Amino acid sequence: MKKPVLGMASLALMGGFLLAESIDPPQAHIDWMKGVAKATGRMKKGEDVENNAKHVAETMAKVGKFYSEKNLPAGVKASNEGVAAANAIAKAAAGGDTAGVQAGMRALGGSCKGCHDVHREKVSDTENKIKW
Ligand code: HEC
């Protein structure tokens, strides 16, 4: 299972280099990003960690579906990792497992970065595009 996924990811990366296409994100995409940024900000402060983590997991599932429909495997992989990390955080928070929450937060941050490195194009301080 792992190898074909990686193969597809590198194909998509090659496609990105060859086509270097950027599009304006749909409003839903911007809203998802703002929503997860707000929720993770609150989680970092220790505010309502379990519910915010659940919100991130739900949103990341929508993000994953979007990237899956666009056939962008690196985005799908990062989104799936985000869903898994957010679910792990919610579970750890419910069980009072602080170390688990912290480990989950690191994994979650890694999933955001994993997609941003590949698919986010900063146009200005206030505007981003989706790149592939
Ligand atoms: C599957 C890809 C992907 C994942 C996963 C992802 N992002 Fe993004 N993000 C993008 C792309 C592409 C943009 C640029 C387009 C946009 O702004 O919607 C972006 C933009 C943003 C923005 C700027 C939004 C704006 O105002 O335009 C924020 C904030 C953000 N992401 C936060 C996060 C956080 C926090 C996470 C992890 C919890 C995350 N993102 C996970 C792809 C992703």
Residues whose N, C-alpha, C, O or C-beta is under 5 A from the ligand:
A	BS01	HEC	P25 H29 I30 M33 K34 V36 A37 T40 G75 A78 S79 G82 L108 S111 C112 C115 H116 H119 R120 T126 N128 K129 I130
